[in-house]
Every structure is written in C-alpha cells, then in structure tokens.
Amino acid sequence: MKTSGRMRRPDQLRETEPSSTSAPRTGATDESGFGQWRGDVADGGGGAGIGGIHLPPHWRWHGNDLAGRVQRDRRRRRRRFRQLQLPDGGALGLCAAGVWAGAFDEGAGTTNHRNDECERFRRQILRPRFPDHGRQKQAVSSSRRLGRCSQPAVPIDGGRGRDNADREYADRSFQAALIQAEVGGPHRVAPNRHRPFGIRAAALSRREFLVRAGAGAAALFVPSIQPMSLSRLLGEVVRPSPHADDSVVVRWNEAALQGVRESKLGPPMVARALAIVNTAAFDAWAAYDHHAVGTCLGPALRRAPRERTLANKEIAVSYAAYRAAVDLFPGSTTTVFDPLMRNLGLDPNNRNTDLTSPVGVGNVAAAALLDFRHSDGANQLGGYSDYTGYNSPNDPMDIRLPFEPKGVHDPNAWQPLRYADKSGSTVTPNFVGAHWQHVTPFALSSSSQLRSTTGPARFGSFEYLAQARALVELSGGLTDEHKMIAEYWADGPNSELPPGHWDLFAQFVARRDNHGDGERGVDADIKLFFALTNAIFDASVCCWDNKRVFASVRPITAIRYLFIGQRVRAWGGPYRDTQFIDGATWFPYEPTWFPTPPFPEYSSGHSTFSAAGAEVLRLFTQSDRFGLSATFPAGTSKIEPGTVPASDLTLSWATFSEAADQAGMSRRYGGIHFEQADLDARNAGRLVARQAWAKAQSYFAGGKAVERWT
C-alpha cells in the first residue's frame, strides 16, 4: 500500500531508523529492540547518522558542523524539559509528550488547545530543527521502509492529511504501541495523505518513546492537567455501546434502523429516511471540516479552525441526526432517540440555534434539510399517501380462495393481493410508493434518467412464458440453502428492510476496518453513511419509476394465470416439499401473512438497492473484499421451522458484489421476481451508485466538480 510522502517542514524532522541504503552504522543496537542506533557521525555512501538521526546523502558535506548543531539542540531540549512547569506545578512535559506527541499530524500549525506553554513545549522540545532540504527524501524513505496499510479507504480532509491538531487525542499513542510488534519498534501513527485509514509509521528513539508512553499514563492521573482531561480525551460524551468503539455516527445509524423496525414504512420511504438522517448529520459535520460543504446551506455554517474539535463534531452530528430521526420516526422518540441523546450526555430538548455552538449548528443543519425534504414529492407530511390516483386494472386476488382468472383483466399489469396479515387482520394493500417517481433524488437528474428502454416481457411473447416456466422450475428445485437465502434477504415487515440491510453491512465494514470512535472514525463514518444511504435513496427513486411506468405483473399472478388447470412441479407449501400441483395454486416461498410485497414486479427493489449498496462500499474501501457470513442453526426457518435447514447452514460472502448478486437471486428463489427484473435492476443500481458517489465526492471536496465514475 502507498503511504504518505508529503513534504514536512524542517522543524518537523524527527529521529528515525536508518534505511537499508544508509551509511554503515556505528555503535550497537539498543537492547530494548526499539531500533535506536547510537554512535558518532558516520558519513557513507547513503547518508550521515548522528546520534540516531538519519541524514540524507546530500547533507554529508555539512556533517561536522551539523553534528555540533544537533548535539547542542538535544542538550538544550533536555534542559528545557527539566525546567518547564505548569503554572500550578503540574508536569507540562508529561502532558505534552505523553498525550499529544503521537496524536498530532506534523503538518499542523498551532493547536486548538488553550495552553500556550504546552504548545511551545511541543514545538520546541519534541521537534529538532534542521535546514529545509532533505526532509522530503527522509519522509519517503521512512514510508517505504516502514509504511504499511491493510485496507485502502477514501481520503478524508480532502486528501490533505493536514490541520489535524485535534485529531485522535490520546488513542494515537496507544495505537503506536500496538503496532510496534508488527513493524519492529515503537512508531508514531500519523494520517496517510492518500489512504488516511491506513497506518504510516515513523520510528522514534527509545527515549522519545518512553517519555511519551509514560506521560500518556501520567496525564490520566495528574489532576492539574486541565487542557487534556479524561473527559476531553473521550470527546466529552459517554459512549456505552454493544461495540464500545463505535463512532457516534454508527450509533445514530443503529438508532435509525431501530426506528425503521418500529415503523411501518415501505422500502422507498425507508431509503429516503435513512438518507435524510445521514445527510443531516453530514451537513452538521461539514461545518467543522476543512473542505466539505453542506447539501443545503453550503459553506454557510463553516466554523473557525479552533472550533473543529472531535467533541464539537459529535455534538453537532448528534443534534442533527436526532432532529431528523424524530421527524421521520416520531413513534421511536421516547423509546430510542431520547435515551441515546441522554446516554451521550446531551439534552434532547435543547433547541438552541446559536451557530457559535455545536448544538445550534446541528439544529440549524437539520432544520434546513427537513424544510427542503418536506416538499420533495414524497408526501411525508401526508403519510406518504399516493396523490397520483393510481388504480390497478385488475381486481384484488384473495390468496385464501381458489384463483379466479376473470379478475385478471390485464395479464401484463400488477394485481393487488388480499390476505390475513400477521395479526390475523384481512388487508388489501395498494401500490406502496405509486407517487415515488415524483420524489426529488439526490444525484440523479430525474427519476426517469435511468428508466429502462425495454421494460418487462409482455404477455403473449416467448419471453413472458419462458420466464414464468423458469421460475416454476426453480421453485421445484429449492434446497435448504436456497430457502435460507430467500429468508435471509427477505427483509419483510418489522425488519430493517432492504435499504437498512446495507446500513448493517456498512456498520460491519466500519468495525472491520477499525474506524473507531476517534476523529478519524467520525470523519470516515460520516462520509461512508452519507454516500451509501443517498445512493440507496436514489436507487429507490430509479426503481420505483420503473415500477410505476410499467406496473408489471407479479409471478403469483402470471404463473397462476398461465398454468391454471395444468400440473406443474413446484414447492407445495410449508412441510410439503416439492410435488406436482395445479398451476392455479402455485405459491412463492414466502409466509402466507406477507405473500408478495405490495407493488409491481419490474424492476427488483432488492437488486437495485443491493447493487447500489455494494458499489458504494466497493468504491469507499477501494476493494470488493467483504468477508461476512451468517449461520443458521438447524430448524430455524421462519417458513418451515423445525425442519429447515436440516443441519446448521452458513451463508458467506467474500465480496460485496457476491452479496449483492445473492440478494437479487434470493427474490427469484422466493418467487417474487423474474430473471429480467433482477438482472436489469443490478445494472441500474450500479449506475445509480456511481453517480451518487461522484455527487458525494463533490460535497467532500467543497462543492468542486468531481469526475463522474463510469
């Protein structure tokens, strides 16, 4: 993996282990194993080494004079370390060296902390000064020798890796200690310019490492160290969570998913809701970023550099996400959102709009977005009801009664179903989201931008009959694995639904890639969920445009209409395995209380959502690697409990693409979609995601145009 080769200022040069091309070393290696070489000046073909400091080759002509300057500088630093004290007697050196040394990017100027003495200590004691030339070569050499990244990621802070004085706080020091076993010594961890979630390691001297490590512990126990107290290190919020290192962004996403589970929203409404929660959070976060701009107010909320702290980001994000979530899922306010705010140490009733405070930034960002989205065509304030007057030309089919072909007036058109829901009540749901083609998308120019030019097969064509036969044959060959695939991806009522399923996958990626709850984690997660949820939202607009335009027939209607009075080999129902049945009784592998989703067949929502989600995760991580699995104990089927699967069964996905393809295929196993609706939707989902990704990147970069992915 590439590591940062960014040029550093001469006052930022630190001691580092000589490279393999350096001059012959003098002295012996430190017994501690920290890789610190001791000895006099060695002037060889590769460069000069002075007291453990590696000098590039073109410095060798200054060797003797430079050696004296280095020795004097080191003695001066030792004296100042012994002399400097906090005003109240605390150990300034401990505070600065232990807590800050590994946490700050070396490109930073002054810090945002108020203790000027600590700042002077950090700049004058910890950093020796050298001439301008040579620093870039040493940085490149160090990154080639020690740099290591396990997973690429999307650049944050515009790919600059600068101005990170508040970055990460003390957790960088601990991370530095953790990776020393892998790369052979204590190392400072700093952001990577191009892949900031990877690790760039630069060697430290033994003395510097011990000073910092000991000081890090001391800072937690010296009461007089106020500028970097424990509450400050933790971002001034308490984070009790099943995953203790989840960022506040991940926690709000999980809260939003719980709101989805407790609501009765349809898939496109869920996609929009999750996008709004994460867009509100992003707009608030952007006020504290160096480049990003909000989607509604642009750079108008931008705060001064001294205010761009982790704590302020978390507070602003929390208030923005809270306001949006309460607006979208009011029924979960007291059960989910208020408790989370209190756990974070925040007052949910604080409606401050003062932009000098993160509370005000969050509230204002959310208000602007909600004001826009309340009139985006979704009819949220009207209960998402259809205002276009859609009515199916076919009569509703009661699945509890023998099939009546006379009720099918148009075999190309969608037919409503009547059935008893999970509570036993008889329901006849109409087309959910019939008006969704009028919703304003995130990145698409319009809902029709990616509309299919061919549409589904028409009644009377060879393709219409062939796809129905193929689905019947698939039904007759279902294995336990096929059945569990259909059940796992079903995402029916009281679940996260298909859009939320990929939010869960994004949470897994955040934990897998160790985003954590520091500033790095917040910055990474806010971008990940912003891009992901808006891509899936646009996928809903694109998909439902096709559903409304073509209003195509579902398999349960088409197969019964085509094969009435014919014996077909298919799944016979719960516990009846495969058998020959009358085509008029064919039933999808779904529960009777939710036999088929209440909207037309073409194109597949699962396939569109999943292809879009997988594409964003692939673009964000710059890899298709996934590595997730789900195990189902024997007999845990919801449709055939006690018998399916016959033994423990595990589904695993090596790549995001594999997971997305299986999600699309699951709807064919379940008898919900034909092949064409699945495959066409996969292509559309990927195109939607690339366009949404490019739009998200433009917001990350401050509204600048970004080349569109193709």
BELVENCOR-V359216 format. One record per run of one state. SS is the DSSP state (alpha for helix, beta for strand, coil for the rest). FROM is the first residue (numbers start at 0). LEN is the number of residues. Records with the same first field share a line. If there is no record, write none. Layout:
SS = FROM-LEN / FROM-LEN
This chain:
coil = 0-9 / 12-16 / 29-7 / 37-4 / 43-3 / 50-2 / 83-8 / 100-15 / 124-10 / 146-1 / 148-8 / 159-11 / 178-1 / 183-3 / 190-8 / 203-2 / 219-10 / 233-14 / 262-4 / 286-7 / 294-3 / 301-3 / 307-2 / 328-1 / 343-14 / 373-6 / 382-14 / 398-6 / 407-5 / 413-3 / 420-5 / 427-8 / 438-23 / 476-3 / 488-8 / 512-6 / 550-1 / 552-2 / 563-3 / 571-6 / 585-6 / 594-10 / 621-3 / 632-16 / 669-5 / 700-10
alpha = 9-3 / 56-27 / 91-9 / 115-9 / 134-12 / 156-3 / 170-8 / 179-4 / 205-14 / 229-4 / 247-15 / 266-20 / 298-3 / 304-3 / 309-19 / 329-14 / 357-16 / 379-3 / 404-3 / 435-3 / 461-15 / 479-9 / 496-16 / 518-32 / 554-9 / 582-3 / 591-3 / 604-17 / 655-14 / 674-26
beta = 28-1 / 36-1 / 41-2 / 46-4 / 52-4 / 147-1 / 186-4 / 198-5 / 293-1 / 297-1 / 396-2 / 412-1 / 416-4 / 425-2 / 551-1 / 566-5 / 577-5 / 624-8 / 648-7
